[in-house]
Structure formats: structure tokens, C-alpha cells
Amino acid sequence: MAVSYEDNLNAKLKSLKKAAQAWRDMGDRFGTLHEAYRSSVKPAVDSDSWRGDSSNAYKAWSKVTLGQYADAQKEAKGVAELLEFAYAVLNSHKEEVERQRDKAEGEGMVVDSHGRCTMVLVNVAAHKGEDTADYSVSILRNARPRRRSGRMP
């Protein structure tokens, strides 16, 4: 799907930054949970005070849980990085479009809401410091009205 000129200029990219920060915070929380599980739950499970089939089953399950916390942290931080990258790319494109629009307008062109530029010669000449007002007025004064004939063309 192509991004239109209007979409580019009106995009609210700060929401990408906020989402990236939320994912980064989530990754930090998973890291905290991973560390708490590793330092508190895992030693209790691995101690010799608990024995039997349920102990063996829970020890295997706790290793999986510990790995899942680590994986969840990596995934959340990965999503944060993708969102930050998307923000950086889209923001740089938005700024470049704005620079090009401002440059075109500064040189006397008119840029419409779809990003199409129209060359307005009077504006371009004025930008160059040329006097065009007398020229256009003299053209209008010297123009002769057309005579209409009764014949159809």
C-alpha cells in the first residue's frame, strides 16, 4: 500500500514512539520477572527439601518457565526496536517531504493537498526579483477583444 502525500504529512508518529517505549518497558518487566524467578523460585525448587514425582515434574517445568521469561524479554525488546526503526524511517521521510514542499513553495510554486506542484510564473519571477506586474497589466491592456462572427466554427 502506497503512502500518500497527505498521509505522510498528517501522520502522528509519536504514537510509534510511545508504543516502542511501552514494549521496552514490558521487556524490562519480563527481565525483572526472569531475575526474580531465577533467584527465588528456582533455588527453592532445586533444593533437596522437596522430593518425589511432583518435584521432578516441577523442576522440568520451572526450567521451561525460566526460558520463557528470557524469551519474552527478548521478543518485547525486539518489537520495541522495530517500532523505533519504523518511527525513525517514517519521520525522516516526513521531514524530507516537508523540506521539499517548503523548497518548492519558497521558489514560487504552489503545492496542493495531494503534493502536486504548480508552477506559477508570476511567483517564480517575483522570487527571482523580477518585476512582472507591469508586464501582465500591459498584456491585458493591449489585448483586443475578439469579434464574434455569426458563423459557427
ABEGO torsion letter per residue (X at the ends): XBBBAAAAAABBAAAAAAAAAAAAAAAAAAAAAAAAAAAAAAAAAABAABBEAAAAAAAAAAAAAAAAAAAAAAAAAAAAAAAAAAAAAAAAAAAAAAAAAAAAAAAGBBBBAAGBBBBBAAAAAAAAGBBAAAAAAAAAAABBBBBBBABBX
